[in-house]
């Protein structure tokens, strides 16, 4: 599943190339998670002002309104001059005079949604519940620790919920908790302020390094320029069950939390 680093890498791979483009055509394929919310033809003639990210959403700003793109569980974007016929899993095309932006999504849990503005009902429904961004300087210790103290769930589940900080998906939650030395099953309200600070710094470090590495390509993720990511090659715990910890040599363990696999080192990570 594409997480924040993969979405940010995708944004960086085409944002500059599509900025200023004029929409020349729109193709809607099989239904995605949510409907587009407007007539496709109404987007023709609009201009792309830029591309932003909010959590795991890409916001393509137009001179009138914006398009919110979500990659779901298996989605990826491709932007370029290739206008070949869509394949079975190509479900949305935004054609411009600077290239074609195409959403490929085998499972169709992704979406493209039009909103008149970021303050409109359509946008607030998708973005209004999201926590702070971890990479723009707004992720502060006081608010983070205060939020942890109000939650009795396991810390990994709190990170995945995205209400305190956005974009820490399954891969990067496991990695950040390892760097912070915190067991994934530890109750959030029992994490001290010093440990919360270690976790905050670990979240920012892991996500920033993942962006630099192009994200993680575990199955079929690639950025909008076709490039794969390589962060998974330096993971400390994720998908390394039974392998020795890179720090202490103890075998990495795996448990299930909320139907997701969690990986940790029983020695380096304390309850």
Phi and psi in degrees as a GROMACS rama.xvg file:
@    title "Ramachandran Plot"
@    xaxis  label "Phi"
@    yaxis  label "Psi"
@TYPE xy
-60.3182  130.216  UNK-2
-111.193  -173.375  UNK-3
-51.7983  -48.3968  UNK-4
-59.2192  -40.45  UNK-5
-65.915  -39.2334  UNK-6
-67.5685  -41.2119  UNK-7
-66.8226  -41.5322  UNK-8
-61.5561  -40.798  UNK-9
-60.6745  -45.735  UNK-10
-58.4148  -47.9085  UNK-11
-63.0965  -27.4985  UNK-12
-77.3886  -14.3092  UNK-13
-139.058  -8.46718  UNK-14
-57.0927  -47.533  UNK-15
-67.1106  -32.5611  UNK-16
-77.4528  -25.2151  UNK-17
-98.6104  -14.7645  UNK-18
-59.2518  131.274  UNK-19
87.9492  -3.8714  UNK-20
-72.6301  154.926  UNK-21
-106.681  133.597  UNK-22
-74.5995  124.306  UNK-23
-110.349  -14.2095  UNK-24
-170.937  154.478  UNK-25
-138.065  131.095  UNK-26
-123.275  127.275  UNK-27
-110.436  122.227  UNK-28
-93.7071  -135.386  UNK-29
-63.741  151.302  UNK-30
-58.2217  137.651  UNK-31
-99.2698  -165.522  UNK-32
-61.2373  -40.9728  UNK-33
-130.985  153.004  UNK-34
-69.8936  159.256  UNK-35
-60.8928  -38.208  UNK-36
91.4089  4.93412  UNK-37
-158.152  166.682  UNK-38
-72.146  128.151  UNK-39
-52.9908  -37.6953  UNK-40
-64.4423  -22.3233  UNK-41
-70.4069  -14.9786  UNK-42
-85.7174  -16.5454  UNK-43
-66.8401  132.094  UNK-44
96.379  -13.1079  UNK-45
-78.6804  156.506  UNK-46
-110.547  141.851  UNK-47
-84.4685  118.876  UNK-48
-86.0498  -32.9767  UNK-49
171.571  179.166  UNK-50
-131.171  125.151  UNK-51
-118.032  172.491  UNK-52
-129.739  138.96  UNK-53
-133.257  107.447  UNK-54
62.2353  -123.628  UNK-55
-100.654  13.2478  UNK-56
-100.219  140.451  UNK-57
-99.9261  129.866  UNK-58
-109.89  109.472  UNK-59
-94.0975  103.902  UNK-60
-76.7488  129.58  UNK-61
-111.145  165.905  UNK-62
-67.0835  -17.6639  UNK-63
-135.928  103.296  UNK-64
83.1964  -168.718  UNK-65
-152.253  158.341  UNK-66
-110.772  127.649  UNK-67
-101.021  119.648  UNK-68
-108.511  133.54  UNK-69
-128.299  132.87  UNK-70
-84.8574  -5.34964  UNK-71
60.7538  -138.789  UNK-72
-93.7739  -25.0433  UNK-73
-139.833  13.1612  UNK-74
-82.0482  155.949  UNK-75
-152.366  154.826  UNK-76
-110.242  150.562  UNK-77
-135.563  129.583  UNK-78
-126.908  130.213  UNK-79
172.67  -171.5  UNK-80
-78.4467  -11.7517  UNK-81
-69.224  117.302  UNK-82
-117.094  36.9983  UNK-83
-65.7514  162.21  UNK-84
-58.3937  139.048  UNK-85
-62.9754  145.646  UNK-86
-93.3681  -176.965  UNK-87
-57.7082  -34.482  UNK-88
-105.529  13.7118  UNK-89
-91.2612  108.588  UNK-90
-111.806  -7.62802  UNK-91
-155.515  131.132  UNK-92
-122.965  130.88  UNK-93
-114.255  104.119  UNK-94
-91.1365  135.765  UNK-95
-134.763  169.998  UNK-96
-74.8479  0.58514  UNK-97
-117.328  1.01069  UNK-98
146.459  169.918  UNK-99
-104.802  126.297  UNK-100
-101.06  115.869  UNK-101
-122.247  132.81  UNK-102
-97.7795  119.45  UNK-103
-106.794  126.242  UNK-104
-151.031  91.9966  UNK-105
-56.5204  -37.9054  UNK-106
-91.6748  -12.8702  UNK-107
60.4137  34.9862  UNK-108
-92.9624  -4.69537  UNK-109
-81.0636  -177.226  UNK-110
-164.677  156.406  UNK-111
-129.185  120.759  UNK-112
-126.73  130.304  UNK-113
-87.7061  138.235  UNK-114
-133.397  136.934  UNK-115
-60.5931  -32.1928  UNK-116
-160.35  170.68  UNK-117
-71.4001  -16.5814  UNK-118
-94.2636  -2.7407  UNK-119
-74.0295  163.584  UNK-120
-57.2772  -40.6159  UNK-121
-61.5604  -41.7691  UNK-122
-76.8278  -42.6013  UNK-123
-62.8511  -35.1832  UNK-124
-59.7822  -35.1253  UNK-125
-92.0323  -32.7222  UNK-126
-109.079  -18.2018  UNK-127
-64.0879  -24.9611  UNK-128
-92.9494  -2.46414  UNK-129
-74.2804  144.807  UNK-130
-77.5801  -167.004  UNK-131
-73.6346  155.513  UNK-132
-77.1429  134.181  UNK-133
-82.3054  -12.3419  UNK-134
-116.762  8.6196  UNK-135
-114.871  14.3521  UNK-136
90.7987  -2.75613  UNK-137
-95.703  1.13614  UNK-138
-88.6546  93.4098  UNK-139
-105.01  147.662  UNK-140
-63.0348  -46.3701  UNK-141
-56.1252  -49.8961  UNK-142
-67.9261  -38.3016  UNK-143
-64.2815  -49.3382  UNK-144
-65.6072  -39.4569  UNK-145
-61.5392  -39.3759  UNK-146
-66.6465  -38.9782  UNK-147
-62.6691  -39.1359  UNK-148
-65.2167  -18.5762  UNK-149
-92.986  -0.885647  UNK-150
-122.339  128.838  UNK-151
-98.794  -1.59497  UNK-152
-73.2416  164.301  UNK-153
-59.6244  142.164  UNK-154
-58.1854  -36.9396  UNK-155
-63.8821  -39.4542  UNK-156
-66.2055  -34.5294  UNK-157
-65.9052  -41.4418  UNK-158
-64.0618  -43.0415  UNK-159
-65.9807  -28.5484  UNK-160
-63.7548  -29.5113  UNK-161
76.0509  12.8606  UNK-162
-85.92  -26.6714  UNK-163
-95.4842  -40.3959  UNK-164
-147.318  136.892  UNK-165
-91.9796  155.548  UNK-166
86.6845  2.08611  UNK-167
-90.7453  84.2875  UNK-168
-80.0389  -168.007  UNK-169
-60.2841  -46.1362  UNK-170
-61.8015  -51.5321  UNK-171
-79.2849  -22.4349  UNK-172
-66.677  -44.9147  UNK-173
-61.5005  -42.5763  UNK-174
-68.6737  -41.751  UNK-175
-65.9025  -40.9011  UNK-176
-65.0512  -34.8729  UNK-177
-64.0524  -48.4806  UNK-178
-61.6412  -33.7522  UNK-179
-82.3905  -9.96885  UNK-180
72.9652  29.6771  UNK-181
-113.756  129.146  UNK-182
-65.8536  134.841  UNK-183
-60.1963  -23.7085  UNK-184
-86.938  -4.60331  UNK-185
-61.5591  133.915  UNK-186
-65.3989  135.458  UNK-187
-59.8695  -38.211  UNK-188
-73.62  -5.04528  UNK-189
-102.393  5.84015  UNK-190
-86.7222  122.51  UNK-191
-69.3072  166.15  UNK-192
-60.8498  -44.1369  UNK-193
-61.6432  -39.249  UNK-194
-70.3775  -34.489  UNK-195
-63.1098  -36.996  UNK-196
-67.0648  -40.7837  UNK-197
-60.5241  -40.8732  UNK-198
-68.8079  -42.1704  UNK-199
-57.6945  -47.4518  UNK-200
-65.6927  -36.9764  UNK-201
-66.4876  -41.0169  UNK-202
-59.5961  -47.7333  UNK-203
-64.9528  -39.9005  UNK-204
-65.4537  -47.7303  UNK-205
-63.064  -46.0065  UNK-206
-66.6584  -40.884  UNK-207
-64.7388  -41.9419  UNK-208
-66.6023  -36.6299  UNK-209
-65.2341  -39.581  UNK-210
-61.9397  -43.4469  UNK-211
-63.0453  -31.0238  UNK-212
-87.2735  3.10759  UNK-213
83.3655  17.3457  UNK-214
81.7565  -163.258  UNK-215
-119.992  124.946  UNK-216
-104.659  100.06  UNK-217
-95.7434  -36.1384  UNK-218
-128.734  -74.3213  UNK-219
-134.491  16.173  UNK-220
-70.6038  137.493  UNK-221
-149.381  153.633  UNK-222
-74.1763  177.61  UNK-223
-70.7609  -6.95212  UNK-224
-103.422  8.63011  UNK-225
87.438  0.330224  UNK-226
-84.6325  144.09  UNK-227
-88.6516  164.596  UNK-228
-102.032  162.331  UNK-229
-132.493  9.92602  UNK-230
-61.3125  -33.9404  UNK-231
-58.2353  -22.1198  UNK-232
-71.879  -19.3291  UNK-233
-114.021  15.5275  UNK-234
-61.8641  139.8  UNK-235
-82.5749  -39.2261  UNK-236
-129.638  -33.3925  UNK-237
-59.2882  128.37  UNK-238
60.9912  27.7862  UNK-239
-120.258  30.0645  UNK-240
-55.1887  132.888  UNK-241
83.8769  -14.4148  UNK-242
-84.5082  155.737  UNK-243
-71.6389  139.723  UNK-244
-58.7258  137.129  UNK-245
-70.4713  -11.3752  UNK-246
-102.551  -51.1717  UNK-247
-113.457  -12.5674  UNK-248
89.8214  -7.44434  UNK-249
-68.595  146.645  UNK-250
-65.0313  132.339  UNK-251
-69.5717  138.12  UNK-252
-108.068  160.1  UNK-253
-131.163  135.201  UNK-254
-131.667  168.813  UNK-255
-103.663  131.017  UNK-256
-133.115  116.192  UNK-257
56.6673  40.9561  UNK-258
66.5427  16.5693  UNK-259
-119.897  146.184  UNK-260
-77.4452  133.893  UNK-261
-118.752  133.973  UNK-262
-117.622  138.911  UNK-263
-158.67  164.393  UNK-264
-102.646  121.707  UNK-265
-69.3252  -15.0671  UNK-266
-95.0153  -48.4578  UNK-267
-74.1964  -24.6958  UNK-268
-109.828  118.288  UNK-269
-98.6833  147.252  UNK-270
